[in-house]
Amino acid sequence: MEESILTIILITYNHKNTIAKCIESILNQKTNYKYEIHITDDASTDGTSDICREYGEKYPDRIKLFIQKENTINNPPETHHVCQAYGRISTKYWCYIEGDDYYSSENNLQVLIEKLEEHPECYTSAHNTIRKNADGTEQLIVDEKFKEGIYRPFEIPYVHPTGRIHRTIKGMWKYGLQGDALIYYYFQSKGLTYYINKAMSVYNYNNLGVWTSLSSRIQNRQYRLSPFRLCQYTNFENEKCWRNLLIKKDRQMVTFFSFFIGTKLAWYLWYIVKFVPDFGWDSIDPYKAKRKKK
């Protein structure tokens, strides 16, 4: 029996009006290899779960369904539905997509897998994505000046998850990585990326997604915090990579502090100065605080 080479994780919560299109775009992929679809639904309340069940019953050989009994959005990594989904990956490659986005090309997955097979030195293969805004306008996620080819770590800007496939790294989920930016930069730190300057997926930028439903203040905070969380999750491995992701003023502050108190303490002092006044002491390690309450 042919084994799957790719796991596609479909993350969904209250995507009743879009989930069918997303699933169909995955099922319609034309590949010369086997792949499996893991749908993880975070206890939707709008009927999304029922639609997922229908597809699971119709395609039991292609879809594995994981529906939460309770919402896990604020849970620590070990009980968060997305982290649990990552932990179930056993294939050579993996990718993920949210239930309000979709693949616009039937050859999307085939092309990306081919590049990873041809280039074992690459940890990620990627292509461009169209962002559809709520007002009807559209734009490309990655600037067209980035041509097809292999890019060194951090040379290529952010690529949306619908346009990426990653090589599975043994033990990587011990870090409990959550959030697309953390995952993207983690893989950037590991090695090369093969990028294709062609849009083959669509990102619906509206208030239905996990990210877009957040306020601009929280989004900005999360962007700035990503390097700090990567340090925490990886026990400060590749700390210089994460420091380079900081905006200039933050990077200068961490560097200055490190001369006097060492690298690890410098990061924590930077966080205390920048974020504790607004978000409190528990925000330094929010999951630790949640574990204590249980």
Buried (B, 14 or more C-beta within 10 A) or exposed (E): EEEBBBBBBBBBBBBBBBBBBBBEBBEEBEBEBBBBBBBBBBBBEEEBBEBBBEBBEEEEEBBBBBBBEEBBEEBBBEBBBBBBBBEBBEBBBBBBBBBBBBBBBEEBBBBBBBBBBEBEEBBBBBBBBBBBEEEEEEEBBBEEEBEEEBBEBEEBEEBBBBBBBBBBBEEBBEBBBBBBBBBBBBBBBBBBBBBBBEBBBBBBBEEBBBBBEBEEEEEEBBEBBBBBBBBBBBEBEBBEBBBEBBEEEBBEBBBEBBEEEEBBEBBBBBBEEBBBEEBEEBBBEBBEBBEEEE
